[in-house]
Amino acid sequence: MKVMIFGAHPDDYEIGMGGTIKKMAEQGHDVNLFLFSNPGNDNLRIKEAQQAADILGAEFEFMNIPSEEVKYSRDLINKFDELIDKHNPDEIYTHWVHDSHQDHRVLTECLITSTRKNTISLYMYSQTVPGGIVPYNFKAQVFVDITDQIDYKVKSIEAHITQIKKHGHGWVEGIISRDRLHGYQIKTKYCETFEVVRLLK
């Protein structure tokens, strides 16, 4: 199976679904990570993203969308159209459309439009941590047991050393605590959740 996973910024998809990424790679799927933009144009953050991708066993590509182009537009949607046509995935994963960060929402809105032919399953992972409080509820519809992959998820997040320095280790603990809560809900230890936009079988 071919999978495309999108994150607006370095560390986003590791936070939302790092365990699932590792699990899909272990299962032999073709897993490709796409980084949308790089706030501040910090090259160190791109290196951290590559290191995290290596830990999770996935391919990594930086789209390098300039900050001034991060808006819902025909030009940006065309870029996604071309990328999706090139890779021809079975599944796409992206941010929650109600995430509090505007770049996260723009990315997902573009992807919803770019998959308008309804030939690709589309999923959204939980709001990125840290994130603001929003007047919406994430609908957890798909639960993925990542108990065996949790250590890889932690290592992939810790590869983002700049963000560890910025947020502290409590940041990582908060992310993993959410996975622990979802694991408890399905009687396992750690779990990641997804909201379905479109599920094709």
KALIN-V997074 format. One record per backbone hydrogen bond with DSSP energy under -1.0 kcal/mol. NH is the residue of the N-H (numbers start at 1). CO is the residue of the C=O. Records with the same first field share a line. If there is no record, write none. Layout:
NH->CO / CO
This chain:
3->30
4->91
5->32
6->93
7->34
12->9
15->11
16->12
17->13
18->14
21->17
22->18
23->19
24->20
25->21
26->22
27->23
28->25
29->24
30->1
31->29
32->3
33->59
34->5
35->61
36->7
37->8
41->38
45->42
47->43
48->44
49->45
50->46
51->47
52->48
53->49
54->50
55->51
56->52
58->53
59->31
61->33
63->35
65->36
69->66
70->67
71->69
77->73
78->74
79->75
80->76
81->77
82->78
83->79
84->80
85->81
86->82
87->83
88->84
90->2
91->2
92->121
93->4
94->123
99->96
105->101
106->102
107->103
108->104
109->105
110->106
111->107
112->108
113->109
114->110
115->111
116->113
118->115
121->90
122->198
123->92
124->195
125->94
140->138
141->194
142->194
144->192
146->190
149->146
153->149
154->150
155->151
156->152
157->153
158->154
159->155
160->157
161->159
164->160
165->161
166->162
167->163
168->164
171->168
173->169
174->170
175->171
176->172
177->173
178->174
179->175
180->176
181->177
182->178
183->179
184->180
185->181
186->182
187->184
188->183
191->179
192->144
194->142
195->124
197->122
198->122
